[in-house]
Amino acid sequence: MKQVLFSLVIISICYLQLVELLTDEQQKRINEKRDECVKETGVDATVLAEARKGNFANDAKLKQHILCVGEKHNFIKDGVVQKDVVMTQVTAILGDADLTQQLYDKCIQDKGSLLETVFAIAQCYISNTHVAVI
């Protein structure tokens, strides 16, 4: 579960940090994956917009959306966080392995289920960075 939490933190970091670092084509693919998750989960646009601001509703579709984003970016496979992928990509983007580790240590909270865990990761990340990718 710690890896799942870390994965969501990474997803959030990657998306916003990549906006300035990625080519237009790369950014387009990231946006497409996020949009696919919106369509797949049916998350309400208002609920998602509020979550991006740090106001999280206890909403099943929002939780599914957060998980979907993690899976689309290959940070989560078969319900398991791919820690090596996450660490490599996030450190490459942030250029700071220590910062990556600090976020990991702070935001990892096993909540008993995959959905609750990824939800907690997103909340922790947004509250600590004020940056949202979901």
N, C-alpha and C positions, 0 to 999 in steps of 0.2 A: 504494500500500500504506500510505503514511503516513496517508492519509485513512481507510482501513479501521481502522487502529489507533486513531486519534483517535475514530472513531465508537463503538467499543466502550467506550472510556473514558467517552465522553459518555453512553452508554446506562446504564452503571453509576452515574454521578453522578446522572443524571436520575431514575432509579428511586428511589434512596434519599432524595435531596433532595426529590423530589416527594411522598413519603409525608406530609410535614408541610404541604406547600403546596397539594396538590390536593384537590379535592372528593372525596367518596366515590365519585361516579360516574366521575370521571377515574381514581381509583386502581383501581376495579373493571376498567376497560378495560385498564390496564397489566397487572394480574394475569392477565386473560384472555389477553392476548398471550403472556405468559410461559408460562402453562399450555398454550396451543396449541403452543408450541415444544417443550414436554416431550412432548406427545403425538405430534407430528410426527417428532421425532428419536428417541424411545424412549430418551433418556438415563436411565441408572440413577439413582434417587433418592439413593442413598448417594454416588455419584460427584459428583452435583450439589451435595449438601449439603456435602461436603468441599471442593469448589472454592469454594463461597461463604465458607468459612472460610480460604481461601488455600492449601489442599492440593490442587493440581491433578494429577490422573491424566492420563497421556498417552492419552486416550480419544477415539476418533473421534466418538462420539455426543455427547460433551461439546462438542467443537469445532463440530459441526453446530448444537448448541443455541445456542451463543454467537452464531454467525452468524445463525441464525434470529431471535433477539431483535433484532439490529441491523436486519434486513430488516423485521420487523414494525413497528418504530418509524420506518420510512422513512429511517433514517440511511444505509442501503446500498440502492442500486437497481442492478440488473443488474451486481452485483459491484463497483460503484463507490460510494465514500462520497460522500454529498451534503454537502460541507463547509459550504455556506451554511446548510443546515438545522441541522446539528450546532452550528455556532458560535452561531447565533441562539438556539436552544433552550437550550443549556447556559448561555450567558451570562445569559439571562433568568432561569434557575433559580438559578444561583449568585450572580448580581448582581455578578460579578467577571470581567471579560474577561481580566485579567492571570492570574488563577488558571487559567482555561480554557486560556490559551496555555501556561502552565507545565506543565500536565498533558499537553498535546499534545506539547510539546518533549521531555518526559521519556519518554513511553510509546510514541512512534512508532518501530517497528522492523520493517522489511520483512523478512519471513522467507521470501520466495520464493513462497508460495502464500497464497491468501486465508484458508484455514482456519488455517494456522500463524500468519499475521499476526494474525488476530482473537484467537486463543488467547493470543498474546504480549501483546496489548493488555489483555486481561482479567487476566492475571497481574500485569502492571505496575501496573495501576490498583489492584487489590486489595492488592498489597504496599505501595503508597504511601499508600493512604487507609484501608485496613482496612474498606472498605465494598464490599459485593457486591450486584449486581442480577441476575446471571445466573440 
